[in-house]
C-alpha cells in the first residue's frame, strides 16, 4: 500500500531530528514518514552540549569553548576541558538540516500536518496514524509529542530560565571560556545561578537559571539579570538583541516509553532529558543511535535505552534538591572543586569509569545524600 510505512515519526524537534538522521545514515532503504505540523521550528532555542573533539554537526554549531568557568560564590575555578569541547547549536538550524537531508531520500516522506489520532486494533500489527487531511499506517510509530500533564510520580524539579543575548560597544567577554555556573548572585532559598555563553568579545548570552519546584514571575529573572550584568560583569552600556526562555523537566518519573511495542515515546515525553542536568542534545543523539540499532538488529527496542546505575544517581540528586532547594550551590561546588571536569562530563554522559564514579560519590558524601541514595535504590 502506498500509505503504509515501516516507521512513522511524529515531530521533528531534538529527538525526532536525531532519529531521522540516524535512520538516514543506517537504514536509507526503509520507508519512513515524518509528520510535523510546523514545517520549521518557530521558537528559537540554543541547544548546548559537550563532546570530545570534532563532532558530526560541527558545521552547524554557532560557537565552541575549550575552557569552563565555575564560581562557587567564594572561589572562581577556571577549568580546561580537553579533550572535551562545549558547543552550541540553534534548534532551528539543526531541524532544518535534518529536514533537508530526509528530502534527498525518496523513501522518506515529510508530511507537514498535525497528528490527530493513533489507533491500533487488538489483532493488528500496524498502527493507523490520522492527521489533519489524511491517514497512514506504520509498523512502528515514534511519538515525540509532549505530555499533556506534568508527571505525577517520581521526583520532579523544573529547570527554568530566561536569557538575554546582549551586545556591548566595547570588549568585555572572553570568547574562549564560557561560564557553566556562577553562584555569586543566588535568589535566597533556591538553587539559582548565572550561565554565560560568550560568542565574541562583544556578544554573549547571559542567562539566569533555577532548579526549583516552582516557577517565578518574569520580572524576577529581569531583576537578577540586570543586577548581574551591572554589578558583577561591570557592564553599564549594552543592548538586548534577543530573549530566550524555557522550562525543562528534571524528573525521575517512569515514562514507560515501551509500554506498546508498536508505539514508542521519544524525546522529553520519553525520558530523553538527562534528569540530573536537563541536557538533552547529546543524550538524544545517543538514545536515537541505540534505538535505531535495536530496530535494525531485531532486538527489543528498550535494550540498553536506560542505565539503572545512573538513574539511581539522578534520582538521589533530585531528592536532595527537592528536600532542600537551597542545597544546590554547595552540591555542585563540591563536585567541581573535588573532581576533574573531564570525569564530571564523562559521568554525566554515562560513560565514566568506576574509579571516577567513586570519586564523585565520595565528594558528595553527606547524610542527605546517603539517606536519599538508599531511598532511590
RANORFEN-V984534 format. One record per run of one state. SS is the DSSP state (H for helix, E for strand, L for the rest). FROM is the first residue (numbers start at 1). TO is the last residue. If there is no record, write none. Layout:
SS,FROM,TO + SS,FROM,TO
This chain:
L,1,3 + E,4,10 + L,11,13 + H,14,26 + L,27,31 + E,32,35 + L,36,45 + E,46,52 + L,53,60 + E,61,65 + L,66,66 + E,67,71 + L,72,75 + E,76,80 + L,81,83 + E,84,90 + H,91,102 + L,103,107 + E,108,111 + L,112,114 + E,115,119 + L,120,126 + E,127,131 + L,132,133 + E,134,143 + L,144,155 + E,156,168 + L,169,176 + E,177,182 + L,183,190 + E,191,198 + L,199,202 + E,203,212 + L,213,217 + H,218,232 + L,233,237 + E,238,251 + L,252,259 + E,260,260 + L,261,262 + E,263,265 + L,266,266 + H,267,270 + L,271,280 + H,281,296 + L,297,307 + H,308,323 + L,324,324 + H,325,338 + L,339,340 + H,341,348 + L,349,353 + H,354,363 + L,364,366 + H,367,376 + L,377,377
